[in-house]
Amino acid sequence: MEEVWKQVKDYPDYLVSDSGRICSLKSGLLKPSENSRGYMLVTLNGENKRLHRIVAMSFIPNPENKDQVNHIDGNPKNNKVSNLEWSTNSENQKHRYSELKKSNKSK
């Protein structure tokens, strides 16, 4: 399947892909950095932004206006659109707990 690119809302000099990559029209692909909680950050016009939120805002409709983005597989480095979903804080916490239980059982 071919990677789909869209312009980042409010940042016309940047494109984001459904594979979780981001590109500057001036300098090419950006290399994300990792914050202390494992989330990938990119700098757009001097501002640090969470990559998963950029992907979700660009590709996933949010008709219920949910305020958080959940990583379905529990991996904050997997920012593919297929791994992201809008959620409430409550839904996100429940998912985190269920993923934690699964990973503890496999150890």
Beta strands, then each sheet from edge to edge (+ up, - down):
strand 1: 5-8
strand 2: 11-17
strand 3: 22-24
strand 4: 28-29
strand 5: 33-34
strand 6: 40-44
strand 7: 47-50
strand 8: 68-71
strand 9: 84-87
sheet 1: 1+ 2- 3+ 4-
sheet 2: 5+ 6- 7+
sheet 3: 8+ 9-
end
